Amino acid sequence: MRAVQFSSFGAPHAVADVVDLPEPGAPGPGNVVVSLEASPINPADLLNLQGRYGVVPTLPSIGGFEGVGRVTAVASDVKHLAVGDRVLLSGATWRERVELAAGGLFALPQGVPSEQLAMLTINPLTARAMLQQAGLAAGDFIIKNAANSGVGRVLFGLARRAGVQGIAVVRRPGLEDMLKEWGAAHVVVDGPDLAQRVRAIVGGGVLRHGIDAIGGAATGRIAACLGGGGTVVNYGLLSGEACQISGGDLVFRGITLRGFWVGRWLQVTPRAEIAAAFAELAGLLAAGELSTPIEATYPLSRIREALQHAAREGRDGKVIVTAD
């Protein structure tokens, strides 16, 4: 059985190797065997192979944080899954087959491409959870930088469905039409005067929640846009720098900074709530209201090419890995 393994940290395409591992065999009690159908390459996957992700893996390690697979064998005591069902995969997904505990798995809806289902866990779940935690009302505003990301695509769409006005912050012009199609109500280019321009958009409205994916000074620019008592939620450090917020915003305007990691959310959230979140997102996928552009698909055997492609700037979609 082939898998993508790395035994050292470095440039992702240089450290990723296709190796042969033992087959999982027949599933033990309470377990199923699942064959990979599709798994995306996310920024977190690249950081993981570089040893720069927030949780550094023990080496050697198998790559891939999320994906979807098809059940190929079921233990006799498992009743809620059957051979042929598709299920979500989480962690060490870049391998042809794996034996998993069935208790945390559920059958996914039919009629949705596996490539789209494979991207259901990290970006859509992150966007949904952060938006729900904000507790916004219809007519409120929310602002997010790195807006033309996978999380941004989902967050702005969900915000529009809830009647919340999304302000999308990007690094360059020319993305306005795309972001408004995704659901953003306003699109602005980041810069030193971001707060002044955003205040002109908000007027007398309510903007007390910002989402930051960049860190560094960008966190402070989002904080400066918010009304007093607002909250900045950071879920990524694309800049490679620690979050920076001015003392004036923290002390005198009562701005709060907190973090979000979907892995932690999955650990502390009740199973019923997690299942409801996945059911809602899968339903949106099935209805055609939630999708992510795909730029290229590679088999596991071409993982190095896939990783080089995923690392390119200016891509128009995700890079997907499939079983050969």
N, C-alpha and C positions, 0 to 999 in steps of 0.2 A: 504494500500500500504506500502510495506516494504522499509526501507531506513537505511543506516549506518550513525549514528549520533554520535558525541562526544560532551560532555558537560564540559570537563576539558582536560587539556593537560597532557601528560605522555607517558608511553610506549604504542605504537600504539595498540597492541593487548589487552591492559588492558582498554583503554579508549573508544574503539569503541563498540557501542551498535547497535543492530538491533531493530529498533522501527517501530511502525505503524503510518503512516501519512495519512491525507485525500487524496483521489483520486483527480487528477486534474480536472475531469469532461470534458464537451464539450469545445473545444477551443474557445477563444474569437476572435474577428476580427483581422485578420493578424497573427493568431497564429496556431500552430499545437500541437498535443500531440504525444510524442515520448516514446516508450518503450525501456528500456536498453537491449542491446545485449551483449556488452562486454566492460570492462574498465580495464586498467592495473594498477598495483600498482607500482608507480615510487618512486625513492628516495625522490622527493619533497612531495609526499603524506605522507611518514613516518615523514618527518620534520614538515609537516603541523599539524599532530596529536600530535606532541611533542611541538607545539608552537614555533618552531625554524625556520619556513619558513620566507622569507623576508617580506611577507605581512601576519600579524597575523590575523586570522579570528575572527569574533565576535561569541561568544558561545551562545547557541548550534549551531553547524555547521554540514553540511552534507559533507562527505568525497568524494574524487575523483576529479582529475583535468581534465581528458580527457576520451573519450570513443566514442562509436558508438551506435546508436539506430535506431529503425525502426518506421516510422511514422504510427500511428494507427488512427488518426483523423485529419481532415484538415478543417479550417474555409472556408466558401464559397468564400471569397475574395482572397484566396491564390491559385494562378494558376501555380506556378513553381514547386510545390511538390504534390505528390499523396500518398495515403495510400499504404504502402508497400515499399516506398523509404527508403533507409538508409541514415542517416545524422550523422555528427560529433557532439559530445556533449562536452561542455567545462564548467567545474566548477560544483561542487555538483553532480557528475555523479553517485555516488553509491546509486541509488534509482531506483525502478522498472519503474516508469513513471514520466514524467515531461511535463508541458506545456511551449512552447518556442515561441518566436517571429520568424516567418518564414523568415523574411527579410535577416538574416545573415546565413541562411542554404542553402545547395545545395545538390542535389541527388548524391550519390556516385556510382562509377561504379559497375556493376554486376560482378560476377565471382571471387571476392576477398574475402577471409574469413573475417568475422567480427572481429575476434581476431586481425588480422593484421591492418585493418582499424582503430581499436580502438587506436592504437599506432601512428597514423599519425601526431597528432598535436604537441606534445611537442618535442620529440627527432628529428624526421626528419625535422620539420620546423626550429628548432634551428640550426641544422647542415647546412641546406640549406642557411638560412639567414646569418649566420656567414661567410660561404664560399663566398657568393655573395658580402658581404660587404668588404671582403678582396681585391677584385678586382685583383685577380692573373691572370697571363698569363700562357699559356702552357709552361712547363719546369721549372716554379718556384717551390719552396718548401713551405710546411706548416707543422708545428709541433703541436702535441696535446698530452697532458698527459691524464691519465685515459682513455687510448686509447681503452681498451676493454669494453667500455660502449655502451649504445644504441646510443648516439650521435656520438661516434667514428665510429661505424659500418656504419652509414649513411654518415658521413663526408668523410671518406676515399673512400667510393664507388663513391660519387659525385666528389671528387677530381680526382680520376683516370679517370672518364669520361671526365673531363675537361683538362686532360693532366698535372695535377699538382701532384707533387711527395709528398706524405704524409709521414711524419716521426712520427711513433707511439711510444709513451713513456709509458712504463708499469712498474709495481712494481716488477714483477718477470719474470724469463725466462720461456719458454715453450709455449708462446702464438704466436710465430712467424708465424707459418703456418696459424693459424686462421686469424690473422690480415692481412697477405698478401692476403689471400683469400678474405677478405673484401675490399681490395683495397690499403692498405698501401704499399709504395715502400720500406720502411725501418722500422725496429723495434729495439728499444734500451731499455735497462733497466735503470730506473732513478737512479741517484746517484750524488755524489759531482762533478764528472768529466764529467757530461753530456754535458756541452758546448763544451769541447774539442773533444769528440767523435762525436758530431753532426757536428762540423765544418769540421771534416775529411770526413764526408759523403757529405756535401754540396760542399766542394771544392770551385770552382769559381762560383758556382751557387748563386741564390737569395733566401734567407730566411729572410723575414722581417715580417712574420705574425705567431703568436703563439696563441694557444687556451689552456686556463687553466681552469680546473674543480676543482682544489684542494685548491688553496689559500695557505697561509703560505709561507714557504720557497720554495715550489714547483713553485710558481709564479716567484720567482727570478731566479730559474734554467732555466725556459723557456725563460725568458727575456735575460739571458746571452747567449743563443744559437743564438739570432737574430742578423742580421746585423744592423749597425747604422741606426737610424731613424725608427726602426721596431716598431710593435704594438703587445702588448699582450692583448687578449680579455679574460676576466674572466667571466664565466657563472655559477660558482658553488663554494662552499666552503666545499668540502668533508672533509677537515682537521678540520673544525670548527674554523679556524684561519683567521685573516685578511690577505690580499695579502701583500707580502713583496718583494720589489724590491730595489736593492742597489742604493745609491745616485749616484754612478759612472755611472750606466746604465741610470738613469734618466737624469742626468745633462750633462755628457760628451759624451754619445753615443746617446742621444736624444730618448730613448725608451719611448713609450707611453703606459699607462695602461688605458683600458676602460672596461666597463661592458656590458653584454648583458643579457636581460631577454625577453623571447619570449612573455610574457604577455604585456610588454611595446611595443614590436615590433608590436603586433597585434593592439594596441591602436593607434599608430602613422602612420601605413602604409596604403596607399590608398586601398580601397576594391578591386579594379581591380588587384592590385599587389598581394594581399593576395589570391584571387581566382586563379590567375595564378600559384602561388606557390603550392597550394593544388592540382590543376589540374596536374601539373608536377609530384608531389610525388605520387598521386593516379595512374597516368599512369605507373610509374615505378613499383608500387605494382602489377598492373594488368599484366604487362609484366614479372613479376617474377624477376625483377632486384633489388627489395628492399624488404627485409623481416627481421623479428626479431624472434630469437628463443623463444619458449614458453616452460617453464618448468612445469607449473601446472596451472590448472583452478579450481576455487572454486565458488560455488554459494554465493550470498549475505549472506545467513543464516550461512555460515561458515567463515565469514570475519575475525574472530580472528585467526583462523588457517592460513588463507591466509596471514595476516599481519606478523605472525611469520615466515612463509616461505619466504616472500619477504625480511625480515630483515637478512636472513642468508648470511654469507660470502660464496663466491665461487659458487654461483648459475650459471647454464649454460643457463638460459633464464629467461624471464619475468614471473611473476605471474599475472594471469588474473582473474578478477571477472566477473561473469555473473549473470543475473537474475535467480532465482530458477526455 
